[in-house]
Amino acid sequence: MNSPFDIAVAGSGAAGIAAAICSARSGVKTLLLDRRPAAGGIGGFSGLTTLCGLHDDSGRLLNDGFSREFAEALAEGPPVSMGKVWVLPYRPERFRELASSLLSSTPNLITVWNTSVDQVTRDGDSITHLNSIRVQAVIDCTGTAEVARAIGADCLSTDQQTQSPAVVFPLHGIERDLSNVIAATQVLLPLARAGLPPLNFQPHPEPNSITVKFSGRADQASAVIDFLRANVAGFENCRTSCTEFHASPRAGRMVVGQYLLTGDDVLAAHKFPDAIARCAWPIEQWNAAGASRLRHLPPGQHYEIPARSLRAARAPNLFMAGKTISADADAIASARVMGCCLATGAAAGNLAAAFVGSSGTAGHP
Ligand SMILES: Cc1cc2nc3c(=O)[nH]c(=O)nc-3n(C[C@H](O)[C@H](O)[C@H](O)COP(=O)(O)OP(=O)(O)OC[C@H]3O[C@@H](n4cnc5c(N)ncnc54)[C@H](O)[C@@H]3O)c2cc1C
């Protein structure tokens, strides 16, 4: 494992899966490592069942290439309209299986699991080694900028007050329509009176099933399920397949890059000459009380993400994708959704491969 690689991708969530596959498909020797035992990240392991950020407000796919390929292979039904946005319902086990089969069938790609990035070595500004492995370029897809932090690169954090952690789990066996706001409110009122956290309901691809999200403590999940069973019509026989509840952090850390994407860029549907991805998801913030604040782009519009937001300001061979791109707290509150992570991941893989190719060292580090 100490043999050299052209590109190392740290983190195998939506962004890292896309980055590693696109880098390797460009013909450069690529290493993907993750501290977990398998690929998936938040999209595969936190109970989520809706892939957001793939579509514009008419339901048209915003990005081609790997984003489209992954979404089409993941889909078991059409995208669903939720107010002004579209989401693709998916099963998390299918997300993990698809990632695993794509990664294992990609030439030039080696995966290493159960391995944390704990050592990053530099020569001047450039990274030379990751965990003692010699590399030409690195893509930080850890969601919390672990590679960038290790070399002391400039980073920004998401505001924890406006991006609270949330507990996510599926509920099956529901005999009640929750597809409109009034129906959902009739469920939320008794929960609020009982002092339980407000729930957010998301589509689940299986019949009589929904995905529940709430901002709060993991140990409140059992109380929520017990309360619904005992007190809310249509939930008498509800059950979850989740065996262990935990709160997933929405907040992350972004690396300051050659361009800092801002909330103003998002809301103004800004376009860039070096655009590598499109996104139309609103700026979506969730406070600790479980209330969301959505700020939408103008109707029919999308913004672009420039290549410069995927390149670290101070390390020429460090690239970022997913939740770590160079963005302020408002911009990442839009660009963190998985559709955007797939698109920035794919672009980072291609950019890093071109960087290694242009330095004339691909395959010969
Ligand atoms: C509660 C919640 C609800 C959400 N709901 C939705 C939704 O409905 N739809 C949607 O599209 N998006 C949703 N999101 C946002 C979205 O899921 C994430 O922003 C997105 O999945 C991030 O992808 P990523 O690849 O950047 O990072 P992650 O998925 O976080 O992947 C990072 C990977 O890096 C690995 N890693 C971290 N540190 C190290 C290290 N030191 N060494 C090695 N590996 C490391 C981790 O193990 C992980 O596998 C939600 C997020 C949360 C938390």
The ligand as a Gaussian input file, in Angstrom:
#p B3LYP/6-31G(d) Opt

LIG

0 1
 C      -29.699000      15.209000       8.899000
 C      -29.359000      15.442000       7.462000
 C      -30.362000      15.405000       6.514000
 C      -30.036000      15.611000       5.160000
 N      -31.015000      15.467000       4.235000
 C      -30.671000      15.441000       2.905000
 C      -31.613000      15.026000       1.927000
 O      -32.751000      14.674000       2.224000
 N      -31.188000      14.998000       0.634000
 C      -29.927000      15.382000       0.242000
 O      -29.588000      15.338000      -0.954000
 N      -29.019000      15.788000       1.165000
 C      -29.366000      15.794000       2.485000
 N      -28.449000      16.124000       3.446000
 C      -27.131000      16.645000       3.007000
 C      -26.253000      15.573000       2.429000
 O      -26.624000      14.297000       2.875000
 C      -24.767000      15.775000       2.766000
 O      -24.425000      17.139000       2.775000
 C      -23.948000      15.050000       1.692000
 O      -24.304000      13.669000       1.701000
 C      -22.481000      15.254000       1.931000
 O      -21.756000      14.428000       1.049000
 P      -20.170000      14.407000       1.093000
 O      -19.746000      13.358000       0.147000
 O      -19.635000      15.789000       0.935000
 O      -19.813000      14.020000       2.607000
 P      -20.230000      12.766000       3.496000
 O      -21.389000      12.047000       2.967000
 O      -20.272000      13.297000       4.895000
 O      -18.971000      11.800000       3.341000
 C      -17.756000      12.070000       3.963000
 C      -16.983000      10.754000       4.070000
 O      -15.669000      11.058000       4.560000
 C      -15.316000      10.110000       5.528000
 N      -14.337000      10.722000       6.410000
 C      -14.514000      11.786000       7.229000
 N      -13.364000      12.066000       7.876000
 C      -12.455000      11.162000       7.445000
 C      -11.074000      10.948000       7.751000
 N      -10.398000      11.703000       8.617000
 N      -10.442000       9.917000       7.135000
 C      -11.099000       9.125000       6.242000
 N      -12.398000       9.302000       5.916000
 C      -13.062000      10.306000       6.507000
 C      -16.635000       9.764000       6.225000
 O      -16.539000       8.486000       6.835000
 C      -17.629000       9.785000       5.053000
 O      -17.767000       8.517000       4.451000
 C      -28.715000      15.905000       4.783000
 C      -27.706000      15.926000       5.751000
 C      -28.021000      15.677000       7.068000
 C      -26.926000      15.627000       8.073000

